[in-house]
Amino acid sequence: MENLKLLLEKPLAHRGLHDATHVENSLGAFAQAIDAGLGFELDVHMLKDGTIVVHHDYDMKRLFAFPGKLKEMTIEEVKRQRFTAVDERLPTLAEVLDLAQGRVPILIELKISNGFDPAFPEKLLQVLEKYPFKNQIALQSFNPYAVRWLKQHTNDFPIGQLSSGKLEGQKPHIQFLFKTMLVNRISKPDFVSFDVDYLPSCAIRRLRRRGMPIIAWTVDDDTKRRKASRHADQIIFENLKL
């Protein structure tokens, strides 16, 4: 799949190429990644009105000093707020795609909590349907049911399963499914994104032997970078000089 090949060519900037002057998951951070010729990873949520927006957290407290929860807000309410560190507003996915214009690969993570609602990935695919550079897009999620739904409803994009050796707040049997990658029996992904802190992993080693591409996240120092180079095919990075 061409999308997957492009995704593995160069390291991916975690939430854009952010630093002291460019906030994570902002248009400024994505523009900086594009200018550097780097693809980037980003996070998406669906608002109450169905708009797909780019943000990591489930609320706006950390980066906006505003208590609103995204799933309870409309795009008009979200756009009234500005990042506390820069004079920008939280972007929609459509705005990020309009900025990128197919110049670099984009890895999109669906942020899902408290159960899976297919309305979310359905709205996401509606946004992506209008993007003419589909060969530059890949999707991923921790939620295996979202991954499976996407696999069943689109052939345009590679779909990845996010995982880790430890998931905070999850029951032991759920953590076991993710640590051992047995979760793939539900999701049937095209690739796996795995927490670099839990590499090497017997489960990941087996997947790589079978030809499954592995992306290591989040690589933020040279020690993790060396580890990822031995045990993965690609990295999602931040705070590194490439």
ChimeraX commands (.cxc) that place a marker at each C-alpha (Angstrom):
marker #1 position 0.00,0.00,0.00 radius 0.5
marker #1 position 1.53,3.28,-1.12 radius 0.5
marker #1 position 0.27,5.17,1.94 radius 0.5
marker #1 position 2.13,2.84,4.27 radius 0.5
marker #1 position 5.35,3.05,2.26 radius 0.5
marker #1 position 5.28,6.86,2.43 radius 0.5
marker #1 position 4.49,6.73,6.15 radius 0.5
marker #1 position 7.65,4.72,6.81 radius 0.5
marker #1 position 10.07,6.85,4.78 radius 0.5
marker #1 position 10.86,9.63,7.29 radius 0.5
marker #1 position 10.33,10.08,11.04 radius 0.5
marker #1 position 6.96,11.54,12.02 radius 0.5
marker #1 position 6.75,14.64,14.21 radius 0.5
marker #1 position 4.61,13.97,17.29 radius 0.5
marker #1 position 1.64,16.35,17.24 radius 0.5
marker #1 position 3.52,18.41,14.68 radius 0.5
marker #1 position 6.98,19.91,15.07 radius 0.5
marker #1 position 6.27,21.76,18.30 radius 0.5
marker #1 position 8.64,23.71,20.51 radius 0.5
marker #1 position 8.70,26.79,22.74 radius 0.5
marker #1 position 7.05,28.92,20.06 radius 0.5
marker #1 position 4.81,26.34,18.34 radius 0.5
marker #1 position 2.22,24.53,20.46 radius 0.5
marker #1 position 1.48,20.85,19.89 radius 0.5
marker #1 position -1.34,20.05,17.47 radius 0.5
marker #1 position -1.45,23.65,16.23 radius 0.5
marker #1 position -1.32,24.93,12.66 radius 0.5
marker #1 position 2.04,26.51,13.53 radius 0.5
marker #1 position 3.50,23.17,14.60 radius 0.5
marker #1 position 2.20,21.45,11.48 radius 0.5
marker #1 position 3.51,24.23,9.22 radius 0.5
marker #1 position 6.93,23.88,10.83 radius 0.5
marker #1 position 6.93,20.12,10.17 radius 0.5
marker #1 position 5.92,20.68,6.55 radius 0.5
marker #1 position 8.67,23.27,6.09 radius 0.5
marker #1 position 11.16,20.69,7.41 radius 0.5
marker #1 position 9.84,18.10,4.95 radius 0.5
marker #1 position 8.57,15.87,7.76 radius 0.5
marker #1 position 5.30,14.03,8.09 radius 0.5
marker #1 position 3.46,14.34,11.36 radius 0.5
marker #1 position 1.12,12.57,13.75 radius 0.5
marker #1 position -1.98,14.27,15.13 radius 0.5
marker #1 position -4.99,13.49,17.32 radius 0.5
marker #1 position -8.66,14.00,16.46 radius 0.5
marker #1 position -11.92,14.24,18.36 radius 0.5
marker #1 position -15.51,14.68,17.26 radius 0.5
marker #1 position -17.38,17.62,18.75 radius 0.5
marker #1 position -21.04,17.61,19.76 radius 0.5
marker #1 position -21.99,19.06,16.36 radius 0.5
marker #1 position -19.98,16.43,14.44 radius 0.5
marker #1 position -16.98,18.61,13.60 radius 0.5
marker #1 position -13.64,16.78,13.62 radius 0.5
marker #1 position -11.03,18.82,15.49 radius 0.5
marker #1 position -7.33,18.31,16.17 radius 0.5
marker #1 position -6.40,18.08,19.85 radius 0.5
marker #1 position -4.86,15.48,22.14 radius 0.5
marker #1 position -6.72,15.91,25.43 radius 0.5
marker #1 position -10.41,15.26,25.96 radius 0.5
marker #1 position -10.82,18.76,27.40 radius 0.5
marker #1 position -9.22,22.19,26.88 radius 0.5
marker #1 position -7.74,22.72,30.37 radius 0.5
marker #1 position -4.05,22.10,29.73 radius 0.5
marker #1 position -3.45,24.22,26.64 radius 0.5
marker #1 position -6.33,26.71,26.82 radius 0.5
marker #1 position -6.97,27.09,30.58 radius 0.5
marker #1 position -10.63,26.44,29.74 radius 0.5
marker #1 position -12.62,23.62,31.39 radius 0.5
marker #1 position -14.73,22.65,28.39 radius 0.5
marker #1 position -14.93,19.00,27.32 radius 0.5
marker #1 position -14.68,18.63,23.56 radius 0.5
marker #1 position -17.51,16.10,23.19 radius 0.5
marker #1 position -19.86,18.61,24.84 radius 0.5
marker #1 position -18.87,21.60,22.68 radius 0.5
marker #1 position -19.67,22.96,19.23 radius 0.5
marker #1 position -17.11,24.35,16.80 radius 0.5
marker #1 position -18.35,27.88,17.53 radius 0.5
marker #1 position -17.65,27.38,21.25 radius 0.5
marker #1 position -14.23,25.84,20.59 radius 0.5
marker #1 position -13.15,28.64,18.26 radius 0.5
marker #1 position -13.84,31.27,20.92 radius 0.5
marker #1 position -10.81,29.96,22.84 radius 0.5
marker #1 position -7.14,30.61,22.08 radius 0.5
marker #1 position -4.05,28.68,23.14 radius 0.5
marker #1 position -2.55,30.25,26.25 radius 0.5
marker #1 position 0.96,30.12,24.77 radius 0.5
marker #1 position 0.33,31.34,21.21 radius 0.5
marker #1 position -2.22,33.47,19.41 radius 0.5
marker #1 position -3.90,30.56,17.62 radius 0.5
marker #1 position -7.15,28.66,17.88 radius 0.5
marker #1 position -7.66,24.90,18.01 radius 0.5
marker #1 position -7.71,23.69,14.38 radius 0.5
marker #1 position -10.21,21.51,12.62 radius 0.5
marker #1 position -8.91,18.54,10.67 radius 0.5
marker #1 position -10.15,20.20,7.47 radius 0.5
marker #1 position -7.92,23.22,8.23 radius 0.5
marker #1 position -4.88,21.00,8.75 radius 0.5
marker #1 position -5.50,19.15,5.50 radius 0.5
marker #1 position -5.91,22.47,3.68 radius 0.5
marker #1 position -2.53,23.50,5.06 radius 0.5
marker #1 position -0.78,20.24,4.17 radius 0.5
marker #1 position -2.02,19.92,0.57 radius 0.5
marker #1 position -0.41,16.51,0.18 radius 0.5
marker #1 position 3.13,17.73,0.82 radius 0.5
marker #1 position 3.87,15.29,3.67 radius 0.5
marker #1 position 2.32,12.13,5.18 radius 0.5
marker #1 position -0.14,12.53,8.05 radius 0.5
marker #1 position -0.88,9.89,10.68 radius 0.5
marker #1 position -4.26,10.52,12.33 radius 0.5
marker #1 position -5.11,9.06,15.74 radius 0.5
marker #1 position -8.76,8.75,16.72 radius 0.5
marker #1 position -9.12,9.60,20.41 radius 0.5
marker #1 position -11.90,7.46,21.85 radius 0.5
marker #1 position -13.04,6.97,25.45 radius 0.5
marker #1 position -16.03,5.31,27.10 radius 0.5
marker #1 position -17.04,3.02,24.28 radius 0.5
marker #1 position -17.00,3.13,20.52 radius 0.5
marker #1 position -19.47,5.20,18.51 radius 0.5
marker #1 position -19.21,4.56,14.74 radius 0.5
marker #1 position -20.50,8.08,14.10 radius 0.5
marker #1 position -16.98,9.34,14.87 radius 0.5
marker #1 position -15.00,7.39,12.23 radius 0.5
marker #1 position -17.87,7.89,9.79 radius 0.5
marker #1 position -17.57,11.69,10.14 radius 0.5
marker #1 position -13.80,11.40,9.87 radius 0.5
marker #1 position -14.05,9.52,6.58 radius 0.5
marker #1 position -16.42,12.20,5.28 radius 0.5
marker #1 position -13.75,14.84,5.90 radius 0.5
marker #1 position -11.03,12.70,4.33 radius 0.5
marker #1 position -13.19,11.93,1.29 radius 0.5
marker #1 position -12.71,15.56,0.19 radius 0.5
marker #1 position -8.91,15.37,0.48 radius 0.5
marker #1 position -7.34,14.70,-2.94 radius 0.5
marker #1 position -4.07,13.35,-1.49 radius 0.5
marker #1 position -5.36,10.17,0.14 radius 0.5
marker #1 position -2.07,8.38,-0.52 radius 0.5
marker #1 position -0.53,10.59,2.20 radius 0.5
marker #1 position -2.94,9.57,4.98 radius 0.5
marker #1 position -2.93,6.75,7.54 radius 0.5
marker #1 position -5.22,6.22,10.54 radius 0.5
marker #1 position -4.76,4.62,13.95 radius 0.5
marker #1 position -6.44,4.21,17.33 radius 0.5
marker #1 position -6.06,2.42,20.65 radius 0.5
marker #1 position -9.68,1.31,20.33 radius 0.5
marker #1 position -9.65,-2.01,18.43 radius 0.5
marker #1 position -13.31,-1.69,17.49 radius 0.5
marker #1 position -12.61,1.64,15.79 radius 0.5
marker #1 position -9.71,0.04,13.91 radius 0.5
marker #1 position -11.89,-2.88,12.85 radius 0.5
marker #1 position -14.72,-0.55,11.77 radius 0.5
marker #1 position -12.33,1.49,9.63 radius 0.5
marker #1 position -10.88,-1.66,8.07 radius 0.5
marker #1 position -14.40,-2.71,7.12 radius 0.5
marker #1 position -15.48,0.67,5.72 radius 0.5
marker #1 position -12.51,2.03,3.76 radius 0.5
marker #1 position -9.78,0.75,1.50 radius 0.5
marker #1 position -8.23,4.19,1.01 radius 0.5
marker #1 position -5.99,4.24,4.08 radius 0.5
marker #1 position -3.78,1.88,6.10 radius 0.5
marker #1 position -5.21,1.44,9.59 radius 0.5
marker #1 position -3.02,0.90,12.65 radius 0.5
marker #1 position -3.45,-0.49,16.14 radius 0.5
marker #1 position -1.91,1.60,18.92 radius 0.5
marker #1 position -0.60,-0.36,21.88 radius 0.5
marker #1 position 1.70,-0.39,24.88 radius 0.5
marker #1 position 3.08,-2.68,27.54 radius 0.5
marker #1 position 1.00,-0.81,30.12 radius 0.5
marker #1 position -2.28,1.10,29.87 radius 0.5
marker #1 position -3.07,3.30,32.85 radius 0.5
marker #1 position -6.49,2.74,34.37 radius 0.5
marker #1 position -7.24,-0.45,32.43 radius 0.5
marker #1 position -8.08,-3.82,33.97 radius 0.5
marker #1 position -5.33,-6.49,33.97 radius 0.5
marker #1 position -6.94,-8.64,31.27 radius 0.5
marker #1 position -7.23,-5.60,28.95 radius 0.5
marker #1 position -3.60,-4.70,29.55 radius 0.5
marker #1 position -2.65,-8.28,28.74 radius 0.5
marker #1 position -4.46,-8.12,25.38 radius 0.5
marker #1 position -2.54,-4.99,24.41 radius 0.5
marker #1 position 0.85,-6.03,25.78 radius 0.5
marker #1 position 0.73,-9.36,23.94 radius 0.5
marker #1 position -0.93,-7.83,20.85 radius 0.5
marker #1 position -3.77,-10.35,21.08 radius 0.5
marker #1 position -5.88,-7.25,20.54 radius 0.5
marker #1 position -4.99,-7.60,16.85 radius 0.5
marker #1 position -7.41,-10.52,16.66 radius 0.5
marker #1 position -10.16,-7.94,17.04 radius 0.5
marker #1 position -8.73,-5.08,15.01 radius 0.5
marker #1 position -6.85,-6.85,12.16 radius 0.5
marker #1 position -4.57,-3.82,11.58 radius 0.5
marker #1 position -2.21,-3.02,8.71 radius 0.5
marker #1 position 0.48,-1.80,11.13 radius 0.5
marker #1 position 1.11,-1.41,14.85 radius 0.5
marker #1 position 2.23,1.68,16.77 radius 0.5
marker #1 position 3.87,0.55,20.01 radius 0.5
marker #1 position 5.18,2.41,23.06 radius 0.5
marker #1 position 8.96,2.62,22.75 radius 0.5
marker #1 position 9.32,2.35,26.54 radius 0.5
marker #1 position 8.14,-1.29,26.32 radius 0.5
marker #1 position 10.49,-2.37,23.55 radius 0.5
marker #1 position 11.92,-4.91,23.01 radius 0.5
marker #1 position 8.78,-7.03,23.07 radius 0.5
marker #1 position 8.32,-10.70,22.19 radius 0.5
marker #1 position 4.92,-9.94,20.67 radius 0.5
marker #1 position 6.32,-7.13,18.52 radius 0.5
marker #1 position 9.25,-9.28,17.46 radius 0.5
marker #1 position 6.84,-11.96,16.24 radius 0.5
marker #1 position 4.77,-9.42,14.32 radius 0.5
marker #1 position 7.84,-7.99,12.60 radius 0.5
marker #1 position 8.94,-11.47,11.56 radius 0.5
marker #1 position 5.55,-11.87,9.90 radius 0.5
marker #1 position 6.03,-8.61,8.00 radius 0.5
marker #1 position 3.89,-6.30,10.16 radius 0.5
marker #1 position 5.32,-2.72,10.09 radius 0.5
marker #1 position 6.00,-1.34,13.58 radius 0.5
marker #1 position 6.06,2.36,14.52 radius 0.5
marker #1 position 7.63,3.28,17.88 radius 0.5
marker #1 position 6.22,6.16,19.94 radius 0.5
marker #1 position 7.14,8.60,21.45 radius 0.5
marker #1 position 10.88,8.77,20.79 radius 0.5
marker #1 position 12.23,11.82,22.63 radius 0.5
marker #1 position 15.90,11.06,23.30 radius 0.5
marker #1 position 18.83,9.32,21.61 radius 0.5
marker #1 position 18.61,6.21,23.80 radius 0.5
marker #1 position 15.01,5.60,22.72 radius 0.5
marker #1 position 15.99,6.37,19.14 radius 0.5
marker #1 position 18.66,3.68,19.16 radius 0.5
marker #1 position 16.23,1.22,20.73 radius 0.5
marker #1 position 13.59,2.02,18.10 radius 0.5
marker #1 position 16.10,1.56,15.30 radius 0.5
marker #1 position 16.60,-2.06,16.45 radius 0.5
marker #1 position 13.01,-2.98,17.18 radius 0.5
marker #1 position 10.77,-0.86,14.90 radius 0.5
marker #1 position 10.49,0.34,11.32 radius 0.5
marker #1 position 9.60,3.97,12.02 radius 0.5
marker #1 position 9.39,6.50,14.86 radius 0.5
marker #1 position 7.06,9.17,16.09 radius 0.5
marker #1 position 9.38,11.70,17.71 radius 0.5
marker #1 position 9.64,14.96,19.58 radius 0.5
marker #1 position 12.52,17.02,21.01 radius 0.5
marker #1 position 15.06,15.36,18.70 radius 0.5
marker #1 position 17.50,16.80,16.21 radius 0.5
marker #1 position 17.30,14.63,13.11 radius 0.5
marker link #1:1,2 radius 0.2
marker link #1:2,3 radius 0.2
marker link #1:3,4 radius 0.2
marker link #1:4,5 radius 0.2
marker link #1:5,6 radius 0.2
marker link #1:6,7 radius 0.2
marker link #1:7,8 radius 0.2
marker link #1:8,9 radius 0.2
marker link #1:9,10 radius 0.2
marker link #1:10,11 radius 0.2
marker link #1:11,12 radius 0.2
marker link #1:12,13 radius 0.2
marker link #1:13,14 radius 0.2
marker link #1:14,15 radius 0.2
marker link #1:15,16 radius 0.2
marker link #1:16,17 radius 0.2
marker link #1:17,18 radius 0.2
marker link #1:18,19 radius 0.2
marker link #1:19,20 radius 0.2
marker link #1:20,21 radius 0.2
marker link #1:21,22 radius 0.2
marker link #1:22,23 radius 0.2
marker link #1:23,24 radius 0.2
marker link #1:24,25 radius 0.2
marker link #1:25,26 radius 0.2
marker link #1:26,27 radius 0.2
marker link #1:27,28 radius 0.2
marker link #1:28,29 radius 0.2
marker link #1:29,30 radius 0.2
marker link #1:30,31 radius 0.2
marker link #1:31,32 radius 0.2
marker link #1:32,33 radius 0.2
marker link #1:33,34 radius 0.2
marker link #1:34,35 radius 0.2
marker link #1:35,36 radius 0.2
marker link #1:36,37 radius 0.2
marker link #1:37,38 radius 0.2
marker link #1:38,39 radius 0.2
marker link #1:39,40 radius 0.2
marker link #1:40,41 radius 0.2
marker link #1:41,42 radius 0.2
marker link #1:42,43 radius 0.2
marker link #1:43,44 radius 0.2
marker link #1:44,45 radius 0.2
marker link #1:45,46 radius 0.2
marker link #1:46,47 radius 0.2
marker link #1:47,48 radius 0.2
marker link #1:48,49 radius 0.2
marker link #1:49,50 radius 0.2
marker link #1:50,51 radius 0.2
marker link #1:51,52 radius 0.2
marker link #1:52,53 radius 0.2
marker link #1:53,54 radius 0.2
marker link #1:54,55 radius 0.2
marker link #1:55,56 radius 0.2
marker link #1:56,57 radius 0.2
marker link #1:57,58 radius 0.2
marker link #1:58,59 radius 0.2
marker link #1:59,60 radius 0.2
marker link #1:60,61 radius 0.2
marker link #1:61,62 radius 0.2
marker link #1:62,63 radius 0.2
marker link #1:63,64 radius 0.2
marker link #1:64,65 radius 0.2
marker link #1:65,66 radius 0.2
marker link #1:66,67 radius 0.2
marker link #1:67,68 radius 0.2
marker link #1:68,69 radius 0.2
marker link #1:69,70 radius 0.2
marker link #1:70,71 radius 0.2
marker link #1:71,72 radius 0.2
marker link #1:72,73 radius 0.2
marker link #1:73,74 radius 0.2
marker link #1:74,75 radius 0.2
marker link #1:75,76 radius 0.2
marker link #1:76,77 radius 0.2
marker link #1:77,78 radius 0.2
marker link #1:78,79 radius 0.2
marker link #1:79,80 radius 0.2
marker link #1:80,81 radius 0.2
marker link #1:81,82 radius 0.2
marker link #1:82,83 radius 0.2
marker link #1:83,84 radius 0.2
marker link #1:84,85 radius 0.2
marker link #1:85,86 radius 0.2
marker link #1:86,87 radius 0.2
marker link #1:87,88 radius 0.2
marker link #1:88,89 radius 0.2
marker link #1:89,90 radius 0.2
marker link #1:90,91 radius 0.2
marker link #1:91,92 radius 0.2
marker link #1:92,93 radius 0.2
marker link #1:93,94 radius 0.2
marker link #1:94,95 radius 0.2
marker link #1:95,96 radius 0.2
marker link #1:96,97 radius 0.2
marker link #1:97,98 radius 0.2
marker link #1:98,99 radius 0.2
marker link #1:99,100 radius 0.2
marker link #1:100,101 radius 0.2
marker link #1:101,102 radius 0.2
marker link #1:102,103 radius 0.2
marker link #1:103,104 radius 0.2
marker link #1:104,105 radius 0.2
marker link #1:105,106 radius 0.2
marker link #1:106,107 radius 0.2
marker link #1:107,108 radius 0.2
marker link #1:108,109 radius 0.2
marker link #1:109,110 radius 0.2
marker link #1:110,111 radius 0.2
marker link #1:111,112 radius 0.2
marker link #1:112,113 radius 0.2
marker link #1:113,114 radius 0.2
marker link #1:114,115 radius 0.2
marker link #1:115,116 radius 0.2
marker link #1:116,117 radius 0.2
marker link #1:117,118 radius 0.2
marker link #1:118,119 radius 0.2
marker link #1:119,120 radius 0.2
marker link #1:120,121 radius 0.2
marker link #1:121,122 radius 0.2
marker link #1:122,123 radius 0.2
marker link #1:123,124 radius 0.2
marker link #1:124,125 radius 0.2
marker link #1:125,126 radius 0.2
marker link #1:126,127 radius 0.2
marker link #1:127,128 radius 0.2
marker link #1:128,129 radius 0.2
marker link #1:129,130 radius 0.2
marker link #1:130,131 radius 0.2
marker link #1:131,132 radius 0.2
marker link #1:132,133 radius 0.2
marker link #1:133,134 radius 0.2
marker link #1:134,135 radius 0.2
marker link #1:135,136 radius 0.2
marker link #1:136,137 radius 0.2
marker link #1:137,138 radius 0.2
marker link #1:138,139 radius 0.2
marker link #1:139,140 radius 0.2
marker link #1:140,141 radius 0.2
marker link #1:141,142 radius 0.2
marker link #1:142,143 radius 0.2
marker link #1:143,144 radius 0.2
marker link #1:144,145 radius 0.2
marker link #1:145,146 radius 0.2
marker link #1:146,147 radius 0.2
marker link #1:147,148 radius 0.2
marker link #1:148,149 radius 0.2
marker link #1:149,150 radius 0.2
marker link #1:150,151 radius 0.2
marker link #1:151,152 radius 0.2
marker link #1:152,153 radius 0.2
marker link #1:153,154 radius 0.2
marker link #1:154,155 radius 0.2
marker link #1:155,156 radius 0.2
marker link #1:156,157 radius 0.2
marker link #1:157,158 radius 0.2
marker link #1:158,159 radius 0.2
marker link #1:159,160 radius 0.2
marker link #1:160,161 radius 0.2
marker link #1:161,162 radius 0.2
marker link #1:162,163 radius 0.2
marker link #1:163,164 radius 0.2
marker link #1:164,165 radius 0.2
marker link #1:165,166 radius 0.2
marker link #1:166,167 radius 0.2
marker link #1:167,168 radius 0.2
marker link #1:168,169 radius 0.2
marker link #1:169,170 radius 0.2
marker link #1:170,171 radius 0.2
marker link #1:171,172 radius 0.2
marker link #1:172,173 radius 0.2
marker link #1:173,174 radius 0.2
marker link #1:174,175 radius 0.2
marker link #1:175,176 radius 0.2
marker link #1:176,177 radius 0.2
marker link #1:177,178 radius 0.2
marker link #1:178,179 radius 0.2
marker link #1:179,180 radius 0.2
marker link #1:180,181 radius 0.2
marker link #1:181,182 radius 0.2
marker link #1:182,183 radius 0.2
marker link #1:183,184 radius 0.2
marker link #1:184,185 radius 0.2
marker link #1:185,186 radius 0.2
marker link #1:186,187 radius 0.2
marker link #1:187,188 radius 0.2
marker link #1:188,189 radius 0.2
marker link #1:189,190 radius 0.2
marker link #1:190,191 radius 0.2
marker link #1:191,192 radius 0.2
marker link #1:192,193 radius 0.2
marker link #1:193,194 radius 0.2
marker link #1:194,195 radius 0.2
marker link #1:195,196 radius 0.2
marker link #1:196,197 radius 0.2
marker link #1:197,198 radius 0.2
marker link #1:198,199 radius 0.2
marker link #1:199,200 radius 0.2
marker link #1:200,201 radius 0.2
marker link #1:201,202 radius 0.2
marker link #1:202,203 radius 0.2
marker link #1:203,204 radius 0.2
marker link #1:204,205 radius 0.2
marker link #1:205,206 radius 0.2
marker link #1:206,207 radius 0.2
marker link #1:207,208 radius 0.2
marker link #1:208,209 radius 0.2
marker link #1:209,210 radius 0.2
marker link #1:210,211 radius 0.2
marker link #1:211,212 radius 0.2
marker link #1:212,213 radius 0.2
marker link #1:213,214 radius 0.2
marker link #1:214,215 radius 0.2
marker link #1:215,216 radius 0.2
marker link #1:216,217 radius 0.2
marker link #1:217,218 radius 0.2
marker link #1:218,219 radius 0.2
marker link #1:219,220 radius 0.2
marker link #1:220,221 radius 0.2
marker link #1:221,222 radius 0.2
marker link #1:222,223 radius 0.2
marker link #1:223,224 radius 0.2
marker link #1:224,225 radius 0.2
marker link #1:225,226 radius 0.2
marker link #1:226,227 radius 0.2
marker link #1:227,228 radius 0.2
marker link #1:228,229 radius 0.2
marker link #1:229,230 radius 0.2
marker link #1:230,231 radius 0.2
marker link #1:231,232 radius 0.2
marker link #1:232,233 radius 0.2
marker link #1:233,234 radius 0.2
marker link #1:234,235 radius 0.2
marker link #1:235,236 radius 0.2
marker link #1:236,237 radius 0.2
marker link #1:237,238 radius 0.2
marker link #1:238,239 radius 0.2
marker link #1:239,240 radius 0.2
marker link #1:240,241 radius 0.2
marker link #1:241,242 radius 0.2
view
